[in-house]
Amino acid sequence: MTVAGIISDLDDDPSESVCSDPSSSSVQRDRLIIVANQLPIRAQRKSENSTGWIFSWDETSLLLQLKDGLGDDEIEVIYVGCLKEEIHPCEQDEVSQILLETFKCVPTFLPPDLFTRYYHGFCKQQLWPLFHYMLPLSPDLGGRFNRSLWQAYVSVNKIFADRIMEVINPEDDFVWIHDYHLMVLPTFLRKRFNRVKLGFFLHSPFPSSEIYRTLPIREELLRALLNSDLIGFHTFDYARHFLSCCSRMLGLSYESKRGYIGLEYYGRTVSIKILPVGIDMGQLQLVLSLPETEEKVAELIKQFCDQDRIMLLGVDDMDIFKGISLKLLAMEQLLVQHPEWQGKVVLVQIANPARGRGKDVKEVQAETYSTVKRINETFGKPGYDPVVLIDEPLKFYERIAYYVVAECCLVTAVRDGMNLIPYEYIISRQGNEKLDKVLGLESSIPKKSMLVVSEFIGCSPSLSGAIRVNPWNIDAVADAMDSALEMLEPEKQLRHEKHYRYVSTHDVGYWARSFLQDLERTCRDHVRRRCWGIGFGLSFRVVALDPNFRKLSMEHIVSAYKRTTTRAILLDYDGTLMPQASIDKGPTPKSIEMIKTLCRDENNMVLIVSARSRKTLEDWFSPCENLGIAAEHGYFLRPKGDVEWETCVPVADCSWKQIAEPVMKLYTETTDGSTIEDKETALVWSYEDADPDFGSCQAKELLDHLESVLANEPVTVKSGQSLVEVKPQGVSKGIVAKRLLSTMQERGMLPDFVLCIGDDRSDEDMFEVITSSMAGSSIAPRAEVFACTVGRKPSKAKYYLDDTVEIVRLMQGLASVSEQPVPL
């Protein structure tokens, strides 16, 4: 798997390479706060009549394995989460003290009613089904959105934030939040500490945007997650779905740079990491070497192998997404289609208790029991049951013993975030010398294992030697089981070796180190960023800006405007004076009046610089007699309303349109919602009203296509905001800015005030020209220069305003100054 991480500012630093090995990192950290719904702690009453508790580590908890996997004494780990057992309020202070002092755990105590509504209500009945692609199409299916359950979820996340506040050192500590139970927690933490170093890892699937956008609180959850610095997913599919949701619902685009994926969100880079979790190799090998494991293995050999039975193994939670009934149906099909396996093959299905509760769990249990009964009655013989169902809890070493003996492991979940069962099976089949003796194997003989796995589980992409199946296709699963049984020994050995090499090197320690290394890299520039929070409630977000990039204040510019006498004002139109999304693109009467006022001021030279045609701009701004207009990115220029149009570059030959237009028409026909605008010297293909993903994809193809067919023509092909444009070479808004400044210089009017506002890539040329002119002779020596972009984004401008509303308000402020009578 590729280790994905962040976009770095340091392009030439070899340590930024995607191939860098996290295991070699010598990152120094003070403390890591791991936050999850449940603490890795077991709690037990001392006795029935006693009020005391006995606490111990839960060795099976991923959170504990994560800490052990880091294996670095210099990382102090603190856990924040709930206990499985309910603690009486009068005991909570004492328990908190014991857990903090002995285990470095901070327990979060929730009232039972609140916990039920939060966990069994919102988490298990609404988020969990939806994230596993189950829509509440009828009330019987459950999971219909319930606002009171959502409020309970938010309340619990806030309680978690309060507990973290008690122990966090916000300047130094890293916080790592786990899973869908705490998806809004990043917002509460970011609100308290704008520069908190915050990672989030989702252990469940993230559904496609078609499913996710049915959630009424879809934007709140996305914005909350984006308050993290690093968001981790098990697979590329899950990350792709998340990025697609951000694009479709929030209009955010991501960028992949040097192997790292990042989202720009209000000046912050939110990084996306794709890396599946691993298993705790040390713990597993320890259990494999226990005497009780050997005893259990010997017992199973006697029960199955000595009776000439081949064991197929399934280990699943008893829930609707684990596909237990589909596996049983496939077993039934196998015995029908291949009668030679009857009496030889046994499917042992270990069914762990379900974590949720509800009607769906009872239905799964009932279906499982009835199917097992039917298969055993149909194909069973005295001393032979084709399916053995184990539904009482097994000790970990017992489960490992089943792995050791099983010839093939079957995982047929219809949807699962990761599923580590196949990984545990592979390591168990590798075994050790003692187990080899019990199994009657020579240590020199290569080990073997076989896996049949669903293509809908997170570990599937990393197991290239497994037989991947669609669990819904019963025939295909039965065929896969037969293939696994029939496969030749050398091939089983090769597949096992390939899997063992991957699983043993990509363990839980590798995963944890890699995630923390990327989290530190993402947070590296926190200290040099200026941050402040905006928005209320769950819409809260932090704006982070470079110290030199700041918001243009009305007081500052009005003061400069009043002091100066020769002013150059350059304004873009679409996205600057008029919002991109507006249906009526023409200027409002208010805007016309404002521009007329600015133009009437004899100290001002005002110029609208737009990509639109000169006919459109002429019609729109005909009332503004003294307004200068630059059309089609500055190809045409008219300094005032009463003079003729001129060109800023030599007159272009537009014969290239005969080549470009048929190509654009082809893409218009195949892209619903796209249009072509034919200007005098340019052609524009716009996909503003098309599907954003498909439109963007088609735009990239069109760009390549046009560059290819127009390679020998005197034109440039560029992509912009929801458009692809072909225009003559040498035409840019920068030329207009140069022309205006040089014309003013020739007339002896060195401007002492320059304002330039624009919103997209084409305006960056203007910003570059006016910023560089500060060092030249085309403006007054101590001129006030304001290059301003729309929105907080990387730009050559030194200032920004949030949106067109703020820009119009600013221009009205300047117009009102021009209207004031000059004092005598």
N, C-alpha and C positions, 0 to 999 in steps of 0.2 A: 504494500500500500504506500502511496505517496504521503509523505508527512507534510500536510499543508499548514500554513501558519499566517504570517502577516505581511503587509506591504511595508517595506523598509525605506527610510529616507536615504540610507547609505548604500547607493548602488554598487560601489566598488569594493565593499567590504566582503572578503571571501567568506567570512563567518556567517554571512547572510544566506549562503547557498542552501537550497532545499535539501541537499544531500547530507548536511551536517548531522552527525550522530548524537542524538540527545544523551546517550549514555556517557559521552565524553565531556559533557558540560560540567564546568566547575562553578556553576551559578551559586552565589552566596545569598541566602535569604534569612531574614530574621525569623519570621513566623508565617505559617500558612493556616488560615481559618477555613476548615472544611464544613460546609453547611449542607445538610440533607434532612429529609423528613424524619429519618430514624437514626438514632445514635448506634454505633457498633458495640452496644452494651447489652448484656443479659442481666435481668434483675430478678431476684428471687427472695421471697419472705424468709426470714431466719426460721420462724416456725409459725404455726397458725395463730397462736396467742400473742406473738411478739410483734412489736412495732418496727423492728429494725429490718434492714435489707442487706442482701449479699449481692455484690455486683461483680461481674467478670466480663472480659472481652468476648465479643461474638466473632469467633475465628472465621466464620463463613462470610462475614460482611465485606463487601468490596471496598468500603471506606477504610477498614483496618488493613486490608491487603495493600491498598494504595499507599498507606503510610509505610508499611514494611517494604514495599517495592521501591520507595524513594531511597531507602537505605543510607540516609545521610544524617548523621547526628547533629549537624548544624541547622537542620530544619526543625523547628519546633512546631508541632501540629496541634491545633486546638479544634475540637469538634463542637458543632452547635446542632442540636436536633431534639426530637422527642424520644421518650422511652416507650417501649411496647406496653409496659404496665402502667396502670393509673396510680398516681401518687397522691395521697390525701394532702390537702392544702397545708395542714399543720406540720407535715413532714418535709415539705418542699425545700425549705431553707437548708435543713440538715443534709438532705440528699444532694442539693446543688453543691454544697461545700465539699462533701465526700467525693463527688464525681470530678469536680474541678481539681482538687488537690491530688487525688489518686490517679485519675485517668485523663486529666486535662479535657474534660467534657463539660459543656455548658448545656444543661437540659432546658428544653422549652416546654413549659407546662401549659396544657390547653384544657379548658373546661370540657367535660365529656360530650356535651351537646354540640359545642362548637367544633370539636374534633370530628364528630360523626358527620356534620354537615359539610365540613371541609374535605375530609378524606373519603368517606364512603359516599358522600353526596357529590360534590363538584369534581374531585379528582377521578374517582372510580366510575361514576355514572355518567359523567359528561366529557371530561378531557380524554380519559383513557380510551373509551370506545371510539371517539372521533379521531384521535391520533392513530388508531388502528383501523381506520377507514370504515367505521360503522356509523351510518347516519340514523338519527332518530325519526325515521319516516312515519312511524305510528307510535301512539302512546305506549303500546305493548312492548315496544323495543326499549323503552326507557331512554334516558339521556336527553330529553327535551330541556332546553335552556331554562334555568330557574334563577332569577336574579338574587333571591335571598341566599342561595347556595354560593353564588358568585361573590356576594358580599362577605360571606363566611371565609371564603378562600382569600380574599384581599385582607381581611382582618387577621388571619393566621400569618400571612406573609409579613404583615406589619409587626406582629408580636415577635416573629423571628428577627426582624430588623432591630427591634429594641434590645433583644438578647445579645445580638452581635455588637451593638453599641457599647455594652458593658465591658467588652474585652478587647475591642479593636484599637490598634494604634494606626490611624488612617494613613499616616505618611509612609509607613514602612511595611505594614502587613499586606499579604495577598489574600484575597477571599475567593474560594472556589465553591460555587453553588452547584448542586446536583439535582437534576431531573425536573419533570413537569409539575411537581407539587409546589415549587417555589419560583414560578416563572415571573411573578411581578416583584419579587424581592429586589432585583437590581435597581428598580426605580426608587424604592425607599432608601436604599444605601447611597445611591448617587445623589439623592436629594440632600442627605445629611453631609456627605463628603464628596464634593465635585470631582476630586482627583483620586477617589478610591480605586485600587488595583483589583479589577473584578473579572473573574472568569465564570462561565456557565457551561455545563455539559448536559446535553439532553440524551438520556439513556433509552428513550422510546423512539419509535419512528416519528418523522415529521411528515404529515400528509401532503398530498399535492394541493395546489392552490384551489382546485375545484372543490375539494372536500373542506379545506381549512376555512375558506371564505364564507361557509355557512354559519360559522361561529359568530354570534352577535357581538362578542367582545374581541373580535379578531385584531383590530388596530391596537387596542390597549395592550394585548399580549405581545404583539410585535414590537411596539415602542418600548415596552418594559425590557424585553430581551436586548434591544439595541442600546440600553443603558449599560450593558456589559462591555468590557474591552475585547474579550475573546469568547466566541460561541463555538462549542465543539459538537460534532455529530459523528456517528459511527460510520456512515457511508456517504458517498458523493450524492446518491439519490436524495437522502434526507436534506443535505445542505442545499442541493439544487431546488428542492421544493420550497425551502425557507427563503432562498434568494428570489425565487419567482414570486412568492407572496409579498416580499418587500418591494419588488418592482411594480406589481399590479395594484397593490393597495396603498403604498406610500410613495410611489414614483421614484424609488431609489435604485440606482444601477450599481453593479459591483465591478471591480477591476481585478484582473489576475496579473500579478507582477512577480516575476522570478519564482514562480511556483506557489506564491502565497495569494490568498483571496482576501480582499478587503472591501468594505462598504463605507463610503463617505457619509457621515450622519452629523449634520450641524458642525462641521469642522473637525469632528473626531473620526479616526479610522477604527471601525469595528471589524475585527479580524474573524475569519471563519476557519476553523480547523476540522480536518477530516481524518480521523484515526480511530479504528475500532479498539475497544478495551481488550485487554488480555487477561490471562489467569495468573494466579499466584503459584509459580513453579515450585518454590520452596515448600509451601504448605502441602501441595499435592504429593511431592516426593516424600515428605515426612509421613503422610498418611499411608502411602504405598508401602513403606518399610515397617509399619506397625504389625506386631504379631497377630492382632485380631483380624487385620486385613487378610493376612496369609491364611488364617483359619477359615474365614468366610469364603475365600477363593477355593480352598480345598473342598469345602462343603458344596459349593456350586458346581465344581467339576464332577463331584460324585452324583449330584442331582441331574446334571444335563449331559456333560461330555461322556461320562461312563455309561450312560443310557443311549449313546449314539444320537444325542439331540444337538442341533445347531441353534445357538441362541441369537435371536435378533432382539435389540434392546431399544425401548423408548423411555425417555425420562422427561416428564412435562408437568407443569402446573395444571390443575383441573380447571381450566377456563376456556371460554368460547373461541379464543384465537389460537390455541395450541394445536388444533387439528387432530385430537386423539381419535375421534370417531372416524375421520377420513383415513387414518392409519389402519384402524381396525378393519374398515371396509376393503382397503388394499390387501391386507393380510388374507381376508376371506377370498378375494379375487385370485390371489396367488395360489391358494389351495385348490380353487376350482379349476384354474387354467393349467396348473402344474401339479397333478395328483401325486407325482413322484416325491413331492416334498411332504406329503401328509405322513404323519408319524415321525418325521425327522426334524422339522423346523418348529421352534417355539418362539413366539413373540412375548417377551417379558415387558409389560408396560408398568413403569413406576409412576404413579399419579400423586404428585405433591398436593397438599391442601391449597385451595384457591386463596389468593390474597384479598380479593374483593368478596362481596356477598350480595346475593340477590337471586331473582328468579332464573336468570340466565345460567348461573352456576349450578342450580338444582337440575335444570334441564340437561346440561352437559353430563352431570353425574348419572342421571336416569338413562340417557341415551348410551353412555359408555357401558353401564352394567348390563343393559338389555342386549347390546351388540356382542359383548363378551360371552354372555350366556348362550346366545344363538349360535355363535361360531363353535363354541366348545360342545354344544349338543349335536351339531351337524358333523363335525370332523373329529371329535374326541373319541378316544378308545380307553379301555381300562389301563391306567398308568400313563396316559398321554392326554394332556390338555393343550391344544395349539396356542391358546392365549392365557398367560398368567398375569392377572391384574393385582398389583400391590398398591393399596390405597391408604396404608397407614404410614406415618412418618418413619423414614429410615435414617439411621445414623450415617454420617458422611462416609465413614470407612466401608459401610455396607454397600453404599451406592458405588463407590470406587471398585469394590470387588466385582460387582456386576459388569462394570466397564471392562475390567481385565479379562473376563471370560467371554464377553459378547463378540461374536464374529462380525457383526455389523450393527451400527447405531443409526436409528431412523429419527429424523426431526422433520415433521410435516406441518409445522405451524403455518397458519394462513397469513399471519403478520406478527413479526416480533422484532423489537428494537435491535437486539444483538443475539442473544442465546449462546451461552458459553459451554453448553453440554458437549458439542462436538470437540471443542478444545480439550475439555477434561478427559474425554474418551481417548483422544489421540495420545495424551501423555500417559494415561493409565495403560494403554496397550504397549507403550514402550517399556513399561515395567522396570524391574531391577533383577539382580542376580538371584535373590531369594525367591522371588515370584516365578522366575524361569524354572527353578528346581521344582516348585509346586506344580507348575504347568507341564513339566517334563520336557522343557525346551533346552537346546544347547545355546549358550550365550552368544556363540559366533554366528548363529543363524539370524538374518535380518528379520526385524519385526514386521507385522502386517496389521492393517486395519482397513475397514470399509465404512464409508459414510454415504447415506442417502439423505440429502438435505433439501428443504424447501427453498425455492429461489426468492421467497418473500421475507427472508430473515437477514438480519444485519451481518452475520458472520459468513454468509454465502459467498460474497465476492472474494474473500481471502482464502477460501478452500477450493482451489482450482482442481484438485484431484478428486473431489467428491462427485457423486452422481447427483446432479441438480434436477429437481422435479417441480412441476406445478401440482401442489397437493390436492387441488380440486379435480385433477384428472386421475381417477382411481386406477384406470388401466395402466397409465404411464408409471404410477408409483409401484404397482404390482410388478411390472416389467423391470423396473429399477431394482426391486428387491431380488428378483430372479437373477438379474445381471450380477448383482453383488455376491450372490451365493455361487454363481457359476464361474466367476472371474478366476483366471489363473493366478497361482501363488506369486510368481515374479512381479506381476502387475500390481497386485495388492501391496507388495513390499515397496515398490517404487512410489506408489501413491502415499503410503504411510510415511516414507522417508521425507517426501516433499512437504507434507503437512507438519511433521514433527519439527523440521528445520524452521518453518515459519512460526509455529506456535511457541516453540521454546525461546526464540529470540524476540518475539513481540509479546512479552508478558506484561503484567499489570504495572511493573516498575518502569518498563520502557514507555508505556502509555502515559503514566503520571509525569515522568521526567520531561517527556516531549511536550506535554500540555503546559507544564509550568515554565519551561524554557521559552515557549512562544508567548505565554502571558507576560513574562518579564520583558521580552523584546517589544511587545505591543505597548507596554506602559512606560517605555524608556523615556519618551519625550513629554510625559505628564508635567514634569517640573518646569519646563520652559514654555508651557502653554498658558495663556490667560483663559480662565474658565468662569462662566457664570450660568446659573440655572434660569430657564424660562418655562412657562406653562404651569397649569394647575393639575392636581390629582395625578392620574396615571398618564396624562399627556406631558408630564414633566420631562424635560431633557436638558442636557448640558451643552452649551455652546463653547467650543474650544477654538481659540484663534492664535495665530502667530502673533507675538508681541507687536510686530510692525503693521499688522493688518487690523484696522479698527473701524468702528461704525462712524459714519459721517454725521456729525451733530449739527443740528439746525443753527445753534448759537454761533458755532465756529465759522460756518460758511457765510452766514448773514453778516457777521462782523467783517469778514474779509471782503465781501461783496460791497459793503458800505464804504470801505477804505479805498477801493480801487476805481479806476476811471476808464481803463481799456480792457474790455472783457471778451473772451472767446468762449462760447458755450456750444458744445457738440453733444447732440442727443440721439441715441438709437430710438427706434419707434416700437416695434413688436417686442413684447416682454419687458419693455422699459417704461414707455408712456402708456402702453396698452397691455393688459394681461394676455399671455399666450392663449389661455383657455377661453377667452371671450368669443362669442359667436359673431357679434357685430364688431368688425375690426376697425371701423372708422373712428376718428377722434370725437370725443364728446364736445358739446358747445362750451363747456367749462374749460376743457383743455385748449380749445382754439382761442378763447378769450385770454387765457393765461399766457399763451405763446405770443399773441398780439401785443400784450402789455410788455413782455420782455423785449420784443422787437422794436417797440416804440422808443425805448430807452436808447438815446444816441450813443451811449457808452458800450452798448452790447453788439456783438456780431453773433447771431444765433443760427445754428445749422442743424437740420434734421438729417441724419445719415442712416439710410435704410436699405434693405435688400429689395424692397418693393419697386415696381415699375414707376417711371416718371409720370405717366398718365394718371395712375392712382394717387400718387402723392400730390400732383398738381391739383386734382379735383378736391382732395381732402383739405388742403391747406391754402386754397385760393384766397380766403379772407386775410391771410397773413402776408401783407405786401412786402415787408422787409425781411421776410424769412428766407434764409438760404436752404436749398434742398440738394442733397446728394442721393441719387437713385441708383438702384442695382449695384449696391456695395461701393458706390463712388465712381462707376463708369461715367455716369452723367452728373454734371454739376451745374446748378443755377444759383449764383451768389445772392440774387434778389428776384422778387417777383416780376420786375419790369425789364429784365434782361434775357437774352437768349440762352438756351442750354449749350453747354460746352462739354467736351470729353476730357477726362483726366489722363487717358492713355490713347495711343494712336487708334484710329477707327478700326474696329474688328471685322474680320471676314466671318460671317456666321454660317458658312456652308457645312460646318461640322454638325449642325442641328439635324441635317438629313440622315446622319449616322446615329446620333444619340436618341432622337425622338422615337424611332421604332423600338429601340431597346427599352426605353422607359415605358412605352405602351404595353409591351409584353409583361412587365412587372406590375403595371397598373391592373391589367386584366386578371392576373393571378393573385393579387393582394387586395382583398375587399377593404374599402375605406381609404385607399390611396388615390392621389390626384396628381396631375401634371400642370404646372404653371409655365406658360411660354412667355418669357419676357423678350425685350428687344435684343438683348445680348446674352441672355442666360436661359437655362432650362432648369426647373426645380421639380423634383419628385418628392411629394410630401406624404407621410404616412401617419399624420397626427390623429386621424380618426380610425386607424386600423388597429388590430390586436397588437399590443405593445411588443410582445415576444416575437410574433411572426413578422411584424413590420421591421423590427430591428434586425432580424435574421435576413430578411429580403433586402434590406438596405445595404448590408455588408456584401451580399452577392452582387447587387446592382453596382456598388462602388467598384468591385473587382472587374465586373463585366465592362463598365464604361471606361475604366482606366486602360483596359486591354484594347478596346476598339478605337479609342481616341488617343492612343499613344503618340501618333505623329501629328496631332492637331495642336494649334496654339491655345490650348485651354487647360484649366485645372479642374479636377473633380474633387469635391470636398463633401464631407458629411457634417451636418449640423444638428440642431435640436429637432428630431423627427423629420429630417429631410436629407436628400442628397442633391447637390447643386453642381451644375457644369457652368463655368463662366470663363471669360477670356483671361489669359495669363497676365499677371502684373496688376490685376484689379484687386484692390483691398481698401478697407476703410482707413488704413494707415496712410494711404496716398492722399486721401481727402484731408486728413488732419495736417499733413505736411503742406499741402497746397494752401489751406486756410492760413496757417502760421506764416508761410513765406509771403502770401499776398498782403497780409497785415504789415509784415516787416518792410515790404517794398513801399508801402504807403506811409511809412514812418510811424506806424501804430503798434509799437511793441506791447503785446498784451501783458498786463500785470495781474490778471486773473484768468485762469483757464479751468473750465469745468467740463469733464467728459464722462458721460454715463452710458453704460451698455450692459447687456445681460448674457451674451454668448461668446463663442470662440471667435467669431468674426470681429467682435469689438476689442479683442485683446491687441490687435494691430494698432488701434487708435491709442490705447493705454500706453503701449510701448513707445510710440512716437512722442506723445506729450510728456511722458516721464523722462525720456532721454533728452528732450529739448531744454530741460532745466539746466543742463550743463552747456548748452549751445548759446547762440546769439539771437535765436528767433523769438525769444520772450524776454521780458524785462528781468534784470539781474535778481531781484528779490520778489519775483512773482509768486502769487498764491496759486498752487496747482493742485487740482482735485481730480484724480482718476478714480471713478467709483463703479463697482460692479453690483449686480442685483443678486442678493443671497450670499451666504457665507460659503465660499468655495475657493479652490486654488485659482489665483488670478495675478496678473501683472499690475492690477490696480492696488492702490494702498488703502482704499476705503471701500465700504460696502453699505448698502441699505437693504432691508429685508425683502421688500416687494414693491410693486408699481404704486401702491397706495402711498407708501412713504416717499417715493420719488416725486409723485404729483404734489404731495403736501410740501415738500422741499421747494419745488419750482414755484408753487403759489406763494411761498414765503419770500422768495427772491423777487417775484413779480410785484408783491405788495410794497417792497422796498423801492422798486423802480417807480411805482405810482405816487410815492410821497413827494411833495414839492421840495425842490432844492432850497435850503435856507440861504437867504441873501447875505 
